[in-house]
Amino acid sequence: MYNMTTFNIQTNVPSRHLSDTTPLIKLFRVSKFYKPENPALFDVSFDIDPGDFLYIAGASGAGKSTLLKLLHLGEQPDTGTIQFNGHDVSSLKPSAISVLRRSMGIIFQDFKLIDDLSVAANIGLSLEVIGVSPAFIHQRVGEVLEEVGLPGIEDEMAGSLSGGEQQRVAIARALAPNPQLILADEPTGSLDTYSANFVLDMLESINERGATVIVATHDRMLMAARPHRTLALENGKLVGFSRKGAFKSRDTKFSNSAEAI
């Protein structure tokens, strides 16, 4: 089961319950500029509640990956605020941000496994950084490999696996610390249909057990087949949203852009 302990990020003391009215994540008028004339994100605002399953939709260059970097606290917004559990991230000390990131797991399209390390070593890295014992790492690696349907491959080199197997190992690595939040950046983009469906099955199962899941994708067939709350980006702007399925537009051109997602 997922450890849904959340952190009081001022004191690092675990807090078991969030207020019913407190979003897990709140973005307010967030912008990110790599070039002044071409914002990667511009004036983006939305809330994510604990236990949400959210698609961030949009074509390549829409701002999806930038948004995930901000949510993973790898970067700070140039303007606007991001709050986790009611706390403004910009006011946190580096030690508190480090604690907060430990409650997250991230899954990449290109897996980001170390090819010449074993599967067990790749998964174990996500546990070593939080200081758990070697005995627990050994136990947990076996558990998450069983969960993703790859029992007994601990000693195989990650680079010897198929693309679908590597993505499962990447999911196992993200799951190992029992995260409160899973961020997935185009997790099905390079996979065949069977493997893509397996990945979505896993993410939905994780969500059903209580974790919040955010998936960046441009795959509109996936979103149609597996409808969840969706936010659509275009040229760094939030242009449409839905609870499950039908979009509402914040932009008169969104009906055209939605067809391109």
HUGIDA-V509875 format. One record per residue. PHI is phi as a letter, one per 20 degrees, with the letter a starting at -180 (none if undefined). PSI is psi in degrees with one decimal (* if undefined). D_FIRST is the distance of its C-alpha to the first C-alpha in whole Angstrom. Layout:
BEGIN
phi = {PHI;PHI}
psi = {PSI;PSI}
d_first = {D_FIRST;D_FIRST}
END
This chain:
BEGIN
phi = {none;f;e;e;g;d;d;f;e;e;d;m;e;f;c;f;c;e;f;g;d;e;f;f;c;c;d;c;l;e;c;c;d;e;c;g;e;b;f;f;c;b;l;e;c;a;d;c;e;g;n;f;d;c;e;d;d;q;f;g;n;f;o;f;f;f;f;f;f;f;f;e;m;f;c;d;f;f;c;n;c;c;d;d;l;n;d;f;f;f;e;e;f;g;f;f;f;f;f;f;f;f;e;d;c;c;c;d;f;e;m;l;e;e;g;e;d;f;g;f;f;f;f;f;g;f;e;g;f;d;m;e;f;g;f;f;g;g;f;f;g;f;f;f;f;f;f;e;m;c;f;n;d;g;e;f;f;g;f;e;e;f;f;f;f;f;f;f;f;f;f;g;f;f;f;g;e;l;f;f;c;d;d;c;d;l;f;d;f;d;d;f;f;f;f;f;f;f;f;f;g;f;f;f;f;g;f;f;e;p;f;e;c;c;d;e;b;d;e;f;f;f;f;f;f;c;f;b;g;c;d;d;d;b;l;n;d;f;d;a;b;b;e;b;o;f;e;d;e;d;b;f;e;f;g;f;f;f;f;e;f}
psi = {154.1;139.3;102.8;19.0;131.5;160.2;135.1;103.3;7.6;-35.3;-9.6;18.4;128.7;141.5;122.6;-23.9;136.5;151.7;144.1;-23.2;1.4;116.3;151.6;-44.4;138.1;121.2;132.9;111.3;48.4;131.1;147.7;124.3;119.5;-29.8;130.9;-34.7;-4.2;79.5;138.0;-34.1;143.9;116.1;49.3;127.3;132.0;163.6;150.2;122.0;155.6;132.9;2.4;152.8;115.9;129.5;135.5;107.2;152.8;158.2;171.7;133.7;3.1;-20.7;7.1;-49.3;-37.0;-42.8;-42.3;-37.4;-39.7;-41.7;-30.2;-0.3;22.9;-22.0;162.1;147.4;152.2;-34.4;159.1;-179.8;148.4;127.2;139.8;125.4;35.2;2.5;130.0;119.9;-34.5;-18.6;-1.5;146.2;154.9;-35.7;-36.4;-37.6;-39.5;-42.3;-43.2;-40.1;-24.3;-17.2;10.8;148.7;144.7;138.0;128.4;153.8;-40.0;18.1;-47.2;41.4;157.8;108.7;-36.5;15.9;154.4;163.7;-45.8;-41.1;-39.4;-45.7;-39.5;-25.4;-37.0;-16.7;-32.9;-38.0;-17.6;6.6;25.9;163.3;152.9;-36.0;-41.5;-39.6;-46.2;-45.0;-45.9;-37.0;-45.5;-39.1;-47.4;-30.6;-37.8;-41.0;-36.0;10.4;25.2;54.3;145.6;8.7;18.6;-37.9;-3.6;147.9;135.8;-36.0;-12.8;-4.4;158.7;167.9;-43.2;-38.9;-40.0;-38.7;-35.9;-40.3;-39.6;-38.0;-43.4;-41.3;-41.7;-34.0;-24.5;-41.6;10.1;61.2;154.0;-28.6;131.1;126.4;127.6;119.8;103.1;54.2;-15.9;5.0;-30.6;18.0;155.4;170.7;-43.4;-48.3;-38.1;-42.6;-36.9;-43.7;-44.9;-36.8;-44.7;-46.1;-39.7;-36.2;-42.5;-43.6;-40.8;-26.2;1.6;-14.9;148.5;133.6;129.7;122.0;118.8;128.6;153.3;6.5;96.6;-24.8;-40.1;-45.7;-34.2;-38.8;-30.9;70.9;134.5;172.2;135.6;136.5;133.3;131.9;145.9;123.0;40.3;-0.8;145.9;114.0;-9.6;161.4;159.6;155.4;-52.6;100.3;-100.7;132.9;148.0;137.1;140.6;9.3;135.5;-20.5;3.2;-33.1;-32.9;-43.7;-31.0;-34.1;-23.3;-10.4;*}
d_first = {0;4;6;9;12;15;18;21;23;26;25;22;21;17;18;15;17;19;22;22;25;23;22;20;22;26;29;32;35;34;36;36;39;40;44;45;47;43;40;37;35;38;37;33;32;29;25;22;20;16;14;17;18;21;24;26;29;32;35;35;36;35;33;29;29;31;28;25;27;27;24;23;25;27;30;32;34;37;38;35;32;28;26;23;21;25;26;29;28;32;32;29;30;29;27;25;25;23;21;20;20;17;15;16;15;18;20;23;26;27;24;26;25;28;30;31;28;26;22;21;23;22;18;19;21;18;17;20;21;19;20;18;20;21;19;16;16;18;15;12;15;15;11;11;15;14;11;14;17;19;18;21;23;22;25;27;28;26;30;30;28;28;27;25;23;23;21;19;19;19;16;14;16;14;11;11;11;8;11;11;14;15;19;20;24;25;23;25;28;29;28;29;28;26;24;24;22;20;19;19;17;14;14;14;11;9;11;11;7;9;10;14;16;19;21;25;27;31;30;31;30;27;27;29;27;23;24;23;24;26;28;31;33;37;39;36;37;34;36;34;31;29;27;26;29;33;33;35;38;38;41;44;43;40;41;42;39;37;38;38;34}
END
